[in-house]
Amino acid sequence: MAAWSLLFTPVFGSLLLIYNWHVLGQAHAVRSARRWLLASMAVLVLELLAGAVNERVNGSTPLAQLIGAAWLGLWLLAAAAPQWQLVRRASVVAMRGAAGTGRWAWRWCAAWHAGARDSR
């Protein structure tokens, strides 16, 4: 999601956040992601205006790029990080469960194989 946001701006990342929170069943987070979407749209318009004004007044200052970079950093830390943390925690729990299942299956297969060999 963050890589897409780097490529397509936090507006696209906010759309992904809304979808992901909806799939995860987090209604309050969907509302928060919608607010981030609206704010990201506003900042994108501000960036475009700042770029246009900067080009007419003084083309040497990277004002629009600074606004965009600051917003992207804020968005990544405040909007995207909670979803990363939730998914990371869930995947760690899932991996522990899968690892436990894998160990159990390995032991069962080893015991079955040993039993089959002994019965010959």
Order of alpha helices (4+ residues) and beta strands (2+ residues): alpha-alpha-alpha-alpha
